[in-house]
Amino acid sequence: MGASLLVVEDDETISEFLADNLREDGHAVSLAVCRREAAARLRRSRVDIALVDIGLPDGSGLDLVRGIRAGEAGPVDIGVIALSARASEQDRIRAFERGVDDYIVKPFSYPELLLRLGALHTRLIGGMAGILVVGPLQVDLAARTATMHGQVLRLPAKEYELLAVLAREPRKVHMKEDLMERIWGYRNRGTRTLDSHASRLRRRLTAASDEAWVINNWSVGYSLRAVAQ
């Protein structure tokens, strides 16, 4: 089953190439050339994944990502893949801190992009069977949904993955290096990627429950505990 995609790219050659090939591979594709147009499209219609160029004519694509994750530009839980000519570690880290799920450097291999897109779509729509229950929190691994006191939590993909890992063993202190490797695929305690996602997840859970969740344990790792447990 194909995904519903939004390609945010001002280079007409690249956007048309992606649209033609992604549609040929079974995906539904819409296009936007700037942040403003992309935000309007995201608020107007449901998109599974946005492919966002970092360099847009009306500002950084990362500001669009930040708006998505803040709920200002459509659903916060859509997948986001960044496209950028910048390949440094710091550029990648900054993008992950803003909330992207993957980062692809231009010029890119289309088969690789297609594989990464498929992997992200699979994570978004599926997963291991089972429901994790931690007090009033329930995490449905098959549906990739989470509820607090019966209220559906709208979580970006990486925040959901972090919650699912913590909810499997809520009282265990999960080391930061292990979380980084498991969720982002690399070990680097020097970045704030994990801390930024954990902080946003903590705020969402606290807002839904007025309880203490996502505990930072002596700056070495995270656990998931509720006051009511």
DAVEN-V390832 format. One record per pair of residues at least 6 apart in sequence whose ideal C-beta (glycine too) atoms are under 6 Angstrom apart, sorted by the first residue. I is the first residue (numbers start at 1). GAP is how many residues later the second one is. D is the distance in whole Angstrom. If there is no record, write none. Layout:
I;GAP;D
I;GAP;D
This chain:
2;24;4
2;25;4
3;24;5
3;45;4
3;46;5
3;118;5
4;24;5
4;43;5
4;44;5
5;22;5
5;24;5
5;44;5
6;24;5
6;35;6
6;41;5
6;44;5
7;8;6
7;11;5
7;24;5
7;44;5
8;24;5
8;30;4
8;44;5
8;45;6
9;6;4
9;44;5
10;23;5
10;46;6
10;47;5
15;16;5
19;10;5
19;12;6
22;7;5
23;6;5
32;6;4
32;9;5
34;22;5
34;23;5
34;24;4
35;21;5
35;23;5
35;24;5
35;29;5
36;22;6
38;26;6
39;34;4
42;31;5
42;32;3
43;31;5
47;31;6
49;30;4
50;30;5
51;30;5
51;32;6
52;9;4
52;12;6
52;30;6
53;8;5
53;30;5
54;7;4
54;28;6
54;30;4
62;36;5
65;15;6
65;33;5
65;34;5
65;35;6
66;32;5
67;6;4
69;7;6
69;30;4
69;87;6
76;78;5
76;80;6
77;77;5
77;78;5
77;79;6
79;22;5
79;41;5
79;45;5
79;78;5
80;20;5
80;21;5
81;21;5
82;13;5
82;18;4
82;21;5
83;21;6
85;21;5
87;18;5
92;11;5
93;98;5
93;100;6
95;8;5
96;97;4
97;95;6
97;96;5
97;99;5
99;57;6
101;19;6
101;56;5
102;14;5
104;9;6
127;14;5
127;15;6
127;17;5
128;13;5
129;13;5
130;11;5
131;7;6
131;9;5
132;7;4
132;35;4
134;33;5
134;36;5
135;91;4
135;93;5
135;94;5
136;12;6
136;13;5
137;11;5
138;9;5
139;7;5
139;25;6
139;28;5
146;7;5
146;17;6
148;60;4
148;61;5
151;57;6
158;39;5
159;38;6
159;42;5
161;22;5
162;21;6
162;35;6
162;39;6
166;58;4
167;57;6
170;54;4
173;44;5
173;48;4
173;50;5
174;47;5
174;48;6
175;46;4
176;13;5
176;18;6
176;45;5
177;10;4
177;12;6
179;15;6
180;7;5
180;14;6
181;6;5
198;16;6
198;24;6
201;13;6
202;11;6
202;12;4
205;8;4
211;15;5
211;16;5
211;17;6
212;15;5
213;13;6
215;8;5
215;10;5
217;6;6
